[in-house]
Amino acid sequence: MRLLAFNANISQQLRTKYSFALGVLPIALMFLSFIPLWFISKGLGRMLDVQTDAPIKGQPSGLLWMIYFMSAMVILMVIGYLLGFLLNALIMRFIFGWSWIRLREIFLYSQVPDHWCKKSQIKSKTIGYRKLDVILALLFISSLLLFLPEINILDNTLGGLKLFLISSSMGGIAGICMALYFYFSRRFVPDTRLSLIIYFIIIIVVCSLFSATAASRVNRQWASESEYSNMFTIVSKGHSAGHRGPPQWYLYLAISQRIERIQVTEEYWQAAYPGARVKLILREGFFGYPVVVIYERT
């Protein structure tokens, strides 16, 4: 048994229209899996007492929430992918009248009809597997190294979480388009569907992180030169344990009916308390998200 869903070799032999037709529903349902993922993230937040509308970093169960969230994302994407092939089989059975025996041969044993395949082997320029692995690994490491310093900047950007979600989503969409281009242009054809899914996920994550990093830096570096101040109330305090680096100190402020987190010094954190007022000196960011320049006690 060799499932069509995990047989990437067959894609090299299929005509473009059949390859595209078989891939539309699996890829579409991988996208749609983000809808239940949103509800799951909210449920995990309530279960682990994590505020999902505030930065996850520094919250007591934030790391555990992130592990569960990423696991759920991968599982839902794989489920959506497999459901796409199941829908393909059901459409072929009940709309086009194919027999269950024929569908079993196609989807369970990858025995596709001859007219689905190309008549001759078309040579294409493909990227070697080892070279592709190295490129993706370097891009993934680079995107992480560039993004990690921006986490603190996003903390001290009002609406930083929203900026991250929007920019990373746009980068993810661009990554999906790029991965699809490479796949259908046969720039790389992994030997298994699992490898293909892993490559797709890495490309999407890399593009998301690069996009979020660029958006944060542009919003900060091209911010308005003029400054203004606002007063906000401290709702609570928090800090990271510092197991993998120096401890970081946070204040949670009530801003426009939402909770925002800013990073402060330990001295400032020790003197602050819930209910106190904080004066923030701000600059309007390039994308409209204010950047904290100075914070003062009142």
DRENDO-1510 file (C-alpha; in Angstrom, 1 decimal, always signed):
<recs>
REC; n; res; u; v; w
REC; 1; MET; +0.0; +0.0; +0.0 .
REC; 2; ARG; +1.3; +3.4; -1.0 .
REC; 3; LEU; -1.1; +6.2; -0.2 .
REC; 4; LEU; -1.4; +8.8; -3.0 .
REC; 5; ALA; -1.5; +11.5; -0.3 .
REC; 6; PHE; +2.1; +10.7; +0.7 .
REC; 7; ASN; +3.5; +9.7; -2.7 .
REC; 8; ALA; +5.4; +12.6; -4.1 .
REC; 9; ASN; +7.0; +10.6; -6.9 .
REC; 10; ILE; +3.7; +10.4; -8.7 .
REC; 11; SER; +3.5; +14.2; -8.9 .
REC; 12; GLN; +6.5; +14.1; -11.3 .
REC; 13; GLN; +4.5; +11.9; -13.7 .
REC; 14; LEU; +1.2; +13.6; -13.5 .
REC; 15; ARG; +0.1; +16.2; -16.1 .
REC; 16; THR; -0.2; +19.7; -14.6 .
REC; 17; LYS; -4.0; +19.9; -14.7 .
REC; 18; TYR; -4.4; +16.6; -12.8 .
REC; 19; SER; -1.7; +17.5; -10.3 .
REC; 20; PHE; -3.4; +20.9; -9.7 .
REC; 21; ALA; -6.9; +19.3; -9.4 .
REC; 22; LEU; -5.7; +16.8; -6.8 .
REC; 23; GLY; -3.9; +19.5; -4.8 .
REC; 24; VAL; -6.5; +22.2; -4.6 .
REC; 25; LEU; -8.7; +20.7; -1.8 .
REC; 26; PRO; -5.8; +19.5; +0.4 .
REC; 27; ILE; -4.1; +22.8; +0.3 .
REC; 28; ALA; -7.3; +24.8; +0.8 .
REC; 29; LEU; -8.2; +22.7; +3.8 .
REC; 30; MET; -4.7; +23.2; +5.2 .
REC; 31; PHE; -5.5; +26.9; +5.1 .
REC; 32; LEU; -9.0; +26.5; +6.6 .
REC; 33; SER; -7.4; +24.5; +9.5 .
REC; 34; PHE; -6.4; +27.9; +11.0 .
REC; 35; ILE; -10.1; +28.6; +11.8 .
REC; 36; PRO; -10.5; +25.8; +14.4 .
REC; 37; LEU; -6.9; +26.6; +15.5 .
REC; 38; TRP; -8.1; +30.0; +16.6 .
REC; 39; PHE; -10.8; +28.5; +18.8 .
REC; 40; ILE; -8.3; +25.9; +20.2 .
REC; 41; SER; -5.8; +28.7; +21.1 .
REC; 42; LYS; -8.5; +30.5; +23.1 .
REC; 43; GLY; -9.5; +27.2; +24.8 .
REC; 44; LEU; -5.8; +26.5; +25.7 .
REC; 45; GLY; -5.5; +30.0; +27.0 .
REC; 46; ARG; -8.4; +29.5; +29.4 .
REC; 47; MET; -7.2; +26.0; +30.4 .
REC; 48; LEU; -3.6; +27.2; +31.1 .
REC; 49; ASP; -4.6; +30.6; +32.4 .
REC; 50; VAL; -2.7; +32.4; +29.6 .
REC; 51; GLN; -3.9; +35.7; +28.2 .
REC; 52; THR; -3.9; +35.2; +24.4 .
REC; 53; ASP; -4.6; +38.8; +23.7 .
REC; 54; ALA; -1.3; +39.8; +25.4 .
REC; 55; PRO; +2.3; +38.7; +24.5 .
REC; 56; ILE; +2.8; +35.0; +25.5 .
REC; 57; LYS; +6.5; +35.4; +26.4 .
REC; 58; GLY; +6.9; +35.9; +30.2 .
REC; 59; GLN; +3.5; +34.4; +31.2 .
REC; 60; PRO; +3.9; +31.5; +33.6 .
REC; 61; SER; +2.4; +28.8; +31.2 .
REC; 62; GLY; +3.4; +30.7; +28.0 .
REC; 63; LEU; +5.9; +28.1; +26.9 .
REC; 64; LEU; +3.5; +25.2; +27.5 .
REC; 65; TRP; +0.8; +27.1; +25.6 .
REC; 66; MET; +3.1; +27.6; +22.7 .
REC; 67; ILE; +4.1; +23.9; +22.5 .
REC; 68; TYR; +0.4; +22.9; +22.5 .
REC; 69; PHE; -0.4; +25.6; +20.0 .
REC; 70; MET; +2.3; +24.6; +17.5 .
REC; 71; SER; +1.5; +20.9; +17.9 .
REC; 72; ALA; -2.2; +21.6; +17.3 .
REC; 73; MET; -1.3; +23.7; +14.2 .
REC; 74; VAL; +0.8; +20.9; +12.6 .
REC; 75; ILE; -1.9; +18.2; +13.5 .
REC; 76; LEU; -4.7; +20.3; +12.1 .
REC; 77; MET; -2.8; +21.1; +8.9 .
REC; 78; VAL; -2.1; +17.4; +8.3 .
REC; 79; ILE; -5.7; +16.5; +9.0 .
REC; 80; GLY; -6.9; +19.2; +6.6 .
REC; 81; TYR; -4.5; +17.8; +4.0 .
REC; 82; LEU; -5.8; +14.3; +4.4 .
REC; 83; LEU; -9.4; +15.4; +4.4 .
REC; 84; GLY; -8.7; +17.1; +1.0 .
REC; 85; PHE; -7.8; +13.8; -0.5 .
REC; 86; LEU; -10.8; +12.2; +1.1 .
REC; 87; LEU; -13.1; +14.8; -0.5 .
REC; 88; ASN; -11.4; +14.2; -3.8 .
REC; 89; ALA; -12.3; +10.6; -3.6 .
REC; 90; LEU; -15.9; +11.3; -2.6 .
REC; 91; ILE; -16.3; +13.8; -5.5 .
REC; 92; MET; -15.0; +11.3; -7.9 .
REC; 93; ARG; -17.4; +8.6; -6.5 .
REC; 94; PHE; -20.6; +10.5; -6.2 .
REC; 95; ILE; -20.2; +13.2; -8.9 .
REC; 96; PHE; -18.2; +11.4; -11.6 .
REC; 97; GLY; -19.4; +7.9; -10.8 .
REC; 98; TRP; -16.1; +6.2; -10.3 .
REC; 99; SER; -16.2; +2.7; -8.6 .
REC; 100; TRP; -14.9; +2.2; -5.1 .
REC; 101; ILE; -12.5; -0.4; -6.4 .
REC; 102; ARG; -11.0; +2.1; -8.9 .
REC; 103; LEU; -10.8; +4.8; -6.2 .
REC; 104; ARG; -9.1; +2.3; -3.9 .
REC; 105; GLU; -6.4; +1.6; -6.5 .
REC; 106; ILE; -5.8; +5.3; -7.0 .
REC; 107; PHE; -5.8; +6.7; -3.5 .
REC; 108; LEU; -4.5; +3.7; -1.6 .
REC; 109; TYR; -2.1; +2.2; -4.1 .
REC; 110; SER; -1.2; +5.3; -6.3 .
REC; 111; GLN; -2.3; +3.4; -9.5 .
REC; 112; VAL; -3.5; +6.4; -11.4 .
REC; 113; PRO; -5.0; +6.2; -14.9 .
REC; 114; ASP; -2.5; +6.3; -17.8 .
REC; 115; HIS; -4.0; +9.5; -19.3 .
REC; 116; TRP; -3.2; +11.4; -16.1 .
REC; 117; CYS; +0.5; +10.9; -16.7 .
REC; 118; LYS; +2.9; +12.6; -19.1 .
REC; 119; LYS; +3.8; +10.7; -22.2 .
REC; 120; SER; +7.5; +11.5; -21.8 .
REC; 121; GLN; +9.8; +12.3; -19.0 .
REC; 122; ILE; +10.3; +16.1; -19.0 .
REC; 123; LYS; +13.6; +17.1; -17.6 .
REC; 124; SER; +13.4; +20.0; -15.2 .
REC; 125; LYS; +15.9; +21.9; -13.1 .
REC; 126; THR; +15.4; +20.6; -9.6 .
REC; 127; ILE; +17.2; +21.6; -6.4 .
REC; 128; GLY; +19.1; +18.6; -4.9 .
REC; 129; TYR; +17.7; +17.4; -1.6 .
REC; 130; ARG; +20.9; +18.0; +0.4 .
REC; 131; LYS; +21.3; +21.5; -1.0 .
REC; 132; LEU; +17.7; +22.3; -0.3 .
REC; 133; ASP; +18.0; +21.1; +3.3 .
REC; 134; VAL; +21.0; +23.3; +3.8 .
REC; 135; ILE; +19.3; +26.3; +2.3 .
REC; 136; LEU; +16.1; +25.9; +4.4 .
REC; 137; ALA; +18.1; +25.3; +7.6 .
REC; 138; LEU; +20.2; +28.4; +7.0 .
REC; 139; LEU; +17.1; +30.5; +6.3 .
REC; 140; PHE; +15.2; +29.1; +9.3 .
REC; 141; ILE; +18.2; +29.9; +11.6 .
REC; 142; SER; +18.6; +33.4; +10.1 .
REC; 143; SER; +14.9; +34.2; +10.5 .
REC; 144; LEU; +15.0; +33.2; +14.2 .
REC; 145; LEU; +18.2; +35.2; +14.9 .
REC; 146; LEU; +16.7; +38.3; +13.3 .
REC; 147; PHE; +13.3; +37.9; +14.9 .
REC; 148; LEU; +14.3; +37.2; +18.5 .
REC; 149; PRO; +15.8; +40.7; +19.2 .
REC; 150; GLU; +12.5; +42.1; +17.9 .
REC; 151; ILE; +10.4; +40.4; +20.6 .
REC; 152; ASN; +11.4; +43.1; +23.1 .
REC; 153; ILE; +10.7; +45.8; +20.6 .
REC; 154; LEU; +7.2; +44.4; +19.9 .
REC; 155; ASP; +6.7; +44.4; +23.7 .
REC; 156; ASN; +7.3; +48.1; +23.8 .
REC; 157; THR; +5.1; +48.8; +20.7 .
REC; 158; LEU; +1.4; +49.5; +21.5 .
REC; 159; GLY; -0.5; +47.0; +19.5 .
REC; 160; GLY; +2.7; +45.0; +18.9 .
REC; 161; LEU; +0.8; +41.7; +19.0 .
REC; 162; LYS; -1.6; +42.8; +16.3 .
REC; 163; LEU; +1.3; +44.1; +14.2 .
REC; 164; PHE; +3.0; +40.7; +14.6 .
REC; 165; LEU; -0.1; +38.7; +13.7 .
REC; 166; ILE; -0.9; +40.8; +10.6 .
REC; 167; SER; +2.7; +40.9; +9.3 .
REC; 168; SER; +3.4; +37.3; +10.0 .
REC; 169; SER; +0.1; +36.2; +8.3 .
REC; 170; MET; +1.0; +38.2; +5.2 .
REC; 171; GLY; +4.5; +36.6; +5.2 .
REC; 172; GLY; +2.9; +33.2; +5.6 .
REC; 173; ILE; +0.6; +33.8; +2.6 .
REC; 174; ALA; +3.7; +34.9; +0.6 .
REC; 175; GLY; +5.5; +31.7; +1.8 .
REC; 176; ILE; +2.6; +29.5; +0.6 .
REC; 177; CYS; +2.6; +31.2; -2.8 .
REC; 178; MET; +6.4; +30.7; -3.0 .
REC; 179; ALA; +6.2; +27.1; -2.0 .
REC; 180; LEU; +3.4; +26.4; -4.5 .
REC; 181; TYR; +5.5; +28.1; -7.3 .
REC; 182; PHE; +8.5; +25.9; -6.5 .
REC; 183; TYR; +6.4; +22.8; -6.3 .
REC; 184; PHE; +4.4; +23.2; -9.6 .
REC; 185; SER; +7.5; +24.5; -11.4 .
REC; 186; ARG; +9.3; +21.3; -10.3 .
REC; 187; ARG; +12.1; +23.3; -8.7 .
REC; 188; PHE; +12.1; +20.7; -5.9 .
REC; 189; VAL; +10.2; +17.4; -5.8 .
REC; 190; PRO; +10.8; +15.5; -2.5 .
REC; 191; ASP; +10.6; +11.8; -2.5 .
REC; 192; THR; +7.7; +11.6; +0.0 .
REC; 193; ARG; +4.7; +13.7; +0.8 .
REC; 194; LEU; +5.8; +14.0; +4.4 .
REC; 195; SER; +9.0; +15.7; +3.2 .
REC; 196; LEU; +6.9; +18.0; +1.0 .
REC; 197; ILE; +4.7; +19.0; +4.0 .
REC; 198; ILE; +7.8; +19.7; +6.1 .
REC; 199; TYR; +9.4; +21.8; +3.4 .
REC; 200; PHE; +6.1; +23.8; +3.0 .
REC; 201; ILE; +5.8; +24.4; +6.8 .
REC; 202; ILE; +9.5; +25.6; +7.0 .
REC; 203; ILE; +9.1; +28.0; +4.1 .
REC; 204; ILE; +5.9; +29.4; +5.6 .
REC; 205; VAL; +7.4; +29.9; +9.0 .
REC; 206; VAL; +10.6; +31.5; +7.6 .
REC; 207; CYS; +8.6; +33.9; +5.5 .
REC; 208; SER; +6.3; +34.7; +8.5 .
REC; 209; LEU; +9.3; +35.5; +10.7 .
REC; 210; PHE; +11.1; +37.6; +8.1 .
REC; 211; SER; +7.9; +39.5; +7.5 .
REC; 212; ALA; +7.2; +40.2; +11.2 .
REC; 213; THR; +10.9; +41.3; +11.7 .
REC; 214; ALA; +10.8; +43.7; +8.7 .
REC; 215; ALA; +7.4; +45.2; +9.8 .
REC; 216; SER; +8.6; +45.8; +13.4 .
REC; 217; ARG; +11.9; +47.4; +12.2 .
REC; 218; VAL; +10.2; +49.6; +9.7 .
REC; 219; ASN; +7.5; +50.7; +12.2 .
REC; 220; ARG; +10.2; +51.6; +14.7 .
REC; 221; GLN; +13.0; +53.1; +12.5 .
REC; 222; TRP; +10.7; +55.2; +10.4 .
REC; 223; ALA; +8.6; +56.4; +13.3 .
REC; 224; SER; +7.6; +60.0; +13.5 .
REC; 225; GLU; +10.2; +62.3; +15.1 .
REC; 226; SER; +7.5; +64.1; +17.2 .
REC; 227; GLU; +6.8; +62.7; +20.6 .
REC; 228; TYR; +3.7; +62.8; +22.8 .
REC; 229; SER; +2.8; +61.4; +26.2 .
REC; 230; ASN; -0.1; +59.4; +27.6 .
REC; 231; MET; -1.0; +58.1; +31.1 .
REC; 232; PHE; -1.9; +54.5; +31.7 .
REC; 233; THR; -2.8; +52.3; +34.7 .
REC; 234; ILE; -0.7; +49.3; +35.8 .
REC; 235; VAL; -3.0; +46.2; +35.9 .
REC; 236; SER; -0.4; +43.6; +36.9 .
REC; 237; LYS; +3.3; +42.8; +36.9 .
REC; 238; GLY; +5.2; +39.8; +35.5 .
REC; 239; HIS; +8.7; +38.6; +34.8 .
REC; 240; SER; +10.5; +35.7; +33.0 .
REC; 241; ALA; +12.4; +33.2; +35.1 .
REC; 242; GLY; +15.7; +33.8; +33.3 .
REC; 243; HIS; +16.6; +30.1; +32.9 .
REC; 244; ARG; +18.0; +30.7; +29.4 .
REC; 245; GLY; +19.1; +34.3; +29.8 .
REC; 246; PRO; +18.8; +37.3; +32.1 .
REC; 247; PRO; +15.4; +37.8; +33.7 .
REC; 248; GLN; +13.1; +40.3; +32.0 .
REC; 249; TRP; +10.6; +42.5; +33.8 .
REC; 250; TYR; +7.1; +43.4; +32.5 .
REC; 251; LEU; +4.2; +45.6; +33.3 .
REC; 252; TYR; +0.7; +45.0; +32.0 .
REC; 253; LEU; -1.1; +48.2; +31.3 .
REC; 254; ALA; -4.8; +48.9; +30.6 .
REC; 255; ILE; -4.8; +50.7; +27.2 .
REC; 256; SER; -8.0; +51.3; +25.2 .
REC; 257; GLN; -9.9; +48.4; +26.8 .
REC; 258; ARG; -7.1; +45.9; +26.2 .
REC; 259; ILE; -4.0; +44.8; +28.1 .
REC; 260; GLU; -0.6; +45.8; +26.7 .
REC; 261; ARG; +2.7; +44.6; +28.0 .
REC; 262; ILE; +5.9; +46.7; +28.2 .
REC; 263; GLN; +9.3; +45.7; +29.2 .
REC; 264; VAL; +11.0; +47.8; +32.0 .
REC; 265; THR; +14.1; +47.7; +34.1 .
REC; 266; GLU; +14.2; +45.7; +37.3 .
REC; 267; GLU; +14.5; +48.9; +39.4 .
REC; 268; TYR; +11.4; +50.3; +37.8 .
REC; 269; TRP; +9.6; +47.0; +38.1 .
REC; 270; GLN; +10.3; +46.7; +41.9 .
REC; 271; ALA; +8.9; +50.2; +42.5 .
REC; 272; ALA; +5.8; +49.7; +40.4 .
REC; 273; TYR; +2.5; +48.2; +41.7 .
REC; 274; PRO; -1.0; +47.5; +40.4 .
REC; 275; GLY; -3.1; +50.5; +40.3 .
REC; 276; ALA; -0.3; +53.0; +39.9 .
REC; 277; ARG; -0.1; +55.3; +36.9 .
REC; 278; VAL; +2.6; +55.2; +34.3 .
REC; 279; LYS; +3.5; +58.0; +31.9 .
REC; 280; LEU; +4.6; +56.8; +28.4 .
REC; 281; ILE; +6.5; +59.0; +26.0 .
REC; 282; LEU; +5.5; +57.7; +22.5 .
REC; 283; ARG; +6.3; +58.1; +18.8 .
REC; 284; GLU; +3.8; +57.3; +16.1 .
REC; 285; GLY; +5.2; +54.3; +14.2 .
REC; 286; PHE; +5.4; +54.1; +10.5 .
REC; 287; PHE; +2.4; +51.7; +10.4 .
REC; 288; GLY; +0.5; +53.6; +13.0 .
REC; 289; TYR; +1.6; +51.5; +16.0 .
REC; 290; PRO; +3.0; +53.8; +18.7 .
REC; 291; VAL; +6.5; +53.0; +20.0 .
REC; 292; VAL; +7.4; +53.5; +23.6 .
REC; 293; VAL; +10.4; +55.8; +23.9 .
REC; 294; ILE; +10.5; +56.5; +27.7 .
REC; 295; TYR; +8.4; +55.4; +30.6 .
REC; 296; GLU; +8.1; +57.4; +33.8 .
REC; 297; ARG; +6.4; +57.0; +37.2 .
REC; 298; THR; +3.9; +59.5; +38.3 .
</recs>
